[in-house]
Amino acid sequence: MLHELVPIVKDFGLLLNPTNRNANSQLTQTDAAARALGLQLHVLHAKSERDFDTVFPEIARLQLGALVIGTDGFFNSQIGQLAALTLRHSVPAVFHHREFTAAGGLMSYGTSLINTYRQAGGYVGRILRGDQPADLPVQQATTIELVINLKTAKALGLEVPPTLLARADEVIE
């Protein structure tokens, strides 16, 4: 979807936390998608706030036209800062939580952190009522949302294609 929004961009960045045990899986999947679209993927790493000070200048140095932010708990805790940095550095970016887009990021495709925390709270409630954790069913999010921030798109000088807007679950104006 990010490629649909910026079709002329051929060099994308993928921001990963190298300490995340799923980083290699995320890289493999994202790289396969990039190759299928004929795109060049550049991997960037951040595991602390200090790393952002080198990541964003590196994006500019490599002349990357867009950024995919990987799934990571640390990145979840930095949603507001990541949204502000992508806008300040004029980097179209996609993240997997709608809260990123609500904080001023360009686009998100994934679940809502609020719904995830609500689901976790239900588990905690059941455990506090005496249910055994081993007896609880495995659950995962079932709602995936595409959220686009038109104000951010305008600030980045991007026109969102009508086909992408039509697929959006929410458009922030």
C-alpha positions in Angstrom: 0.0 0.0 0.0 2.9 2.4 0.7 4.2 1.6 -2.8 0.8 2.4 -4.2 0.9 5.8 -2.4 4.4 6.6 -3.7 4.8 4.6 -6.9 7.8 6.5 -8.2 9.8 5.5 -5.1 12.1 2.5 -5.8 14.2 2.6 -2.6 12.4 1.9 0.7 13.7 1.6 4.2 12.7 -1.0 6.8 13.2 0.0 10.4 13.8 -2.9 12.7 14.9 -3.4 16.2 17.8 -5.9 16.0 17.1 -7.2 19.5 13.6 -8.3 18.4 13.5 -12.1 18.0 11.1 -11.6 15.0 13.3 -9.1 13.2 14.7 -11.8 10.7 11.2 -12.9 9.9 10.0 -9.4 9.3 13.0 -8.7 7.1 12.4 -11.9 5.1 8.8 -11.1 4.5 9.3 -7.5 3.7 12.2 -8.2 1.4 10.2 -10.8 -0.5 7.4 -8.2 -1.0 9.9 -5.6 -2.1 11.5 -7.8 -4.6 8.1 -8.9 -6.0 7.4 -5.2 -6.7 10.9 -4.5 -8.1 11.9 -2.4 -5.1 15.2 -2.0 -3.3 14.9 -2.5 0.5 17.5 -1.0 2.9 17.5 -2.2 6.5 17.9 0.3 9.3 18.2 -0.6 13.0 17.1 1.1 16.2 16.9 -0.3 19.6 16.9 2.9 21.6 15.8 6.5 21.2 19.4 7.5 20.6 19.4 5.3 17.5 16.8 7.6 15.9 19.5 10.3 15.7 21.4 8.2 13.2 18.5 6.4 11.5 16.8 9.5 10.0 20.0 11.1 8.7 20.9 7.7 7.1 17.5 7.7 5.4 18.3 11.1 3.9 21.9 10.0 3.0 20.5 6.9 1.2 17.8 9.0 -0.4 15.1 6.5 0.7 11.7 7.6 -0.5 9.6 5.7 2.1 9.9 3.8 5.3 8.2 0.7 6.7 8.5 0.6 10.5 8.7 -3.0 11.8 6.6 -4.5 14.5 8.3 -4.1 17.9 7.3 -3.2 21.4 9.9 -0.5 21.6 8.5 1.2 18.5 5.0 0.9 20.0 6.3 3.0 22.9 7.7 5.6 20.6 4.7 6.1 18.3 4.5 9.8 18.8 8.2 10.4 18.3 8.3 8.2 15.2 5.3 10.0 13.7 7.0 13.4 14.4 10.3 12.3 13.0 8.9 10.9 9.8 7.0 14.1 9.2 10.0 16.4 10.2 12.3 14.4 7.8 9.6 14.3 5.1 9.6 10.5 4.9 6.3 8.7 4.0 6.0 5.9 6.5 3.7 3.0 7.4 3.4 1.4 10.8 1.2 -1.4 12.0 -0.9 0.5 14.6 -3.6 3.1 13.9 -2.2 5.2 16.9 0.8 6.0 14.7 -1.5 7.6 12.1 -3.6 9.3 14.8 -0.3 10.8 16.2 0.5 12.4 12.8 2.0 9.5 10.9 1.1 9.0 7.3 -0.5 5.5 7.2 -1.0 2.4 9.3 -2.2 -1.1 8.4 -2.8 -3.4 11.3 -4.5 -3.6 14.6 -5.3 -1.1 17.3 -3.1 -1.0 20.4 -6.2 -0.1 22.4 -8.0 -3.2 21.3 -4.9 -5.3 22.0 -4.7 -3.9 25.5 -8.4 -4.4 26.0 -8.0 -8.1 25.0 -5.1 -8.5 27.4 -7.2 -6.9 30.2 -9.8 -9.6 29.6 -7.2 -12.2 30.1 -6.0 -10.6 33.3 -9.5 -10.4 34.6 -10.1 -14.1 34.0 -6.8 -15.0 35.7 -7.8 -12.8 38.7 -11.1 -14.6 38.9 -9.3 -17.9 39.2 -8.9 -19.3 35.6 -5.7 -21.1 35.0 -3.5 -19.3 32.3 -2.8 -22.7 30.7 -6.6 -23.2 30.2 -7.2 -19.9 28.5 -7.6 -20.0 24.7 -5.0 -18.4 22.4 -6.4 -15.3 20.9 -5.2 -12.8 18.3 -6.6 -9.7 16.8 -9.2 -10.2 14.1 -9.6 -6.6 12.9 -7.1 -5.2 10.6 -7.5 -1.5 9.7 -6.1 0.7 7.0 -5.8 4.3 8.4 -4.6 7.2 6.3 -3.8 10.7 7.5 -4.6 13.2 4.7 -3.2 16.2 6.6 0.2 14.4 6.8 -0.1 13.3 3.1 -0.6 17.0 2.2 2.3 18.1 4.4 4.5 15.5 2.5 3.2 16.7 -0.8 1.5 13.4 -1.6 -1.9 12.9 -3.3 -3.6 9.8 -2.0 -5.0 7.7 -4.9 -8.8 7.4 -4.8 -8.4 3.6 -4.9 -6.4 3.6 -1.7 -8.8 6.0 0.0 -11.7 3.7 -0.9 -10.0 0.8 0.9 -9.3 2.9 4.0 -11.2 2.0 7.1 -10.5 5.5 8.5 -9.3 8.7 6.9 -8.0 11.4 9.2 -8.4 14.9 7.8 
